[in-house]
Every structure is written in C-alpha cells, then in structure tokens.
Amino acid sequence: MGHAGGFAERLRAHWAWALPLPEKLDPAAAGPLLCGGVTVFAPLLVYGVKPTSRVGVVGIGGLGHMAVKFAAAWGCEVTAFTSSEGKAAEAKSFGAHNVVSSRDSAAIRRLAGSLDLLLVTVNVTLDWTALMATLAPNGRLHVVGAVLEPIPVRAFDLIGGQRSVSGSPTGSPTTIATMLDFAARHQILPQIERFPMSAINEALARLGEGKARYRIVLDADFDQARA
C-alpha cells in the first residue's frame, strides 16, 4: 500500500502505476509531464482533436505552455491567450500561431466562431461571454484550471452552436503512457528551472512571486546538506 522513499534515489511503487520513461526524455524535465503534462494532453486525446482543429489555450504558465506545445505538435492551429505581454514571444516559441491578450475583450470577440477547443488553464475570472463566443459550432470550452468563482454560461450560448463546457483532472495510466510516447516522438518537454533541494525556500519564493518559467524541479543534494 502506498509508497516509500519519495525523496530517495529509489522509489518503491505498485507495478500498475509504474510506467517506463522513454529514453529520449530527460528524467528531470520529464517529471512535470506526469502531472501537468497529462492534464493538458488528455483533452486533446479524449475529445478527438484533429490536426485540422483550431485550439485556444488560455494562460501561458505551468499548464498552458505545455498545452501549446502538445497542440502545435498535434498539427493544430494554436491561439494563445495571455494576460502578460512579455509572454507573447515565448508562446510563439512554444508553437502558438497567434497570441491574444486575455484582458482585451474586444480582441477576443474578433475571434468569434473560430475555435474548436478552448482549453482554460488558469484559475482566475475571465470574460466568459467573449470566450464562449470564440467557439465554432460544436466547439468545446474545457477547464483544467481551478477557477475559484462560478463560470457563468448562458443557455443560448450553448444551444445556438451546440457548444459544450467540460472539465477534467489528470489522466489514466494508459493516457500517461500515450502522452509519454507522443512527447518522446516530438521531443516535447516542459520548460523548467532547477534548484537544489537545500534551496527549496528560494524556489518557493520564486514560485510565489510568479517568476518561475515554468516548472521548478528540485535536485536532491542531501549529501551536501549533511556535509
């Protein structure tokens, strides 16, 4: 039951939850794929996203930057929505074809009827009416960010274009295995910053200040700490 040694050099786990990591993936950088990576990968797989699909990603952060990479490698036309102008160039480097300010309702409305899937990775209140309007007929707004406030959705916004709203957590072991194979094939890894475990307070401070780009990985340096 459970596991032992989560911060050790070896970890004992139930075989059903142990998946081989493809050799092409760097173990340190691949770690965040097993949580955030599968969270944004699963909707592409579950909802039948095609290479011709147009996908929007709201939020270029710990989840969103991986979502852009996956959707771009999938062959989709990707539109990134970000509240930070400084992330526009980064979003395009991850594979986004278009970048729109998530604070600019007018710019969002100009995308009306253009997206097949809109993946929301943030946890803040947005202009939900404008975002719903970006969906094409049969489009889907899918939430993986823990938005704390209720999301208002008008019935006619759903009925008129047969649109859907959904959400999901992470993914099954089968989905994780598929994601790892896809990531290895397309060399998709999260952008990470590495800190020694002895500097965990610095890492947490950087995370709390919103400066992390985009996942922090801790390297065990217990031997040096004990010395």
C-alpha positions, 0 to 999 in steps of 0.5 A: 500500500502506498509508497516509500522513499519519495525523496530517495534515489529509489522509489518503491511503487505498485507495478500498475502505476509504474510506467517506463520513461522513454529514453529520449526524455530527460528524467528531470524535465520529464517529471512535470509531464506526469502531472501537468503534462497529462492534464493538458494532453488528455483533452486533446486525446479524449475529445478527438482533436484533429490536426485540422482543429483550431485550439485556444489555450488560455494562460501561458504558465505551468499548464498552458505552455505545455498545452501549446506545445502538445497542440502545435505538435498535434498539427493544430492551429494554436491561439494563445491567450495571455494576460502578460505581454512579455509572454507573447514571444515565448508562446510563439516559441512554444508553437502558438500561431497567434497570441491574444491578450486575455484582458482585451475583450474586444480582441477576443470577440474578433475571434468569434466562431473560430475555435474548436477547443478552448482549453482554460488553464488558469484559475482566475475570472475571465470574460466568459461571454467573449470566450464562449463566443470564440467557439465554432459550432460544436466547439468545446470550452474545457477547464483544467484550471481551478477557477475559484468563482462560478463560470457563468454560461448562458443557455443560448450560448450553448444551444445556438452552436451546440457548444459544450463546457467540460472539465477534467483532472489528470489522466489514466495510466494508459493516457500517461503512457500515450502522452509519454510516447507522443512527447518522446516522438516530438521531443516535447518537454516542459520548460523548467528551472532547477534548484537544489533541494537545500534551496527549496525556500528560494524556489518557493519564493520564486514560485510565489512571486510568479517568476518561475518559467515554468516548472521548478524541479528540485535536485536532491543534494542531501549529501551536501546538506549533511556535509 
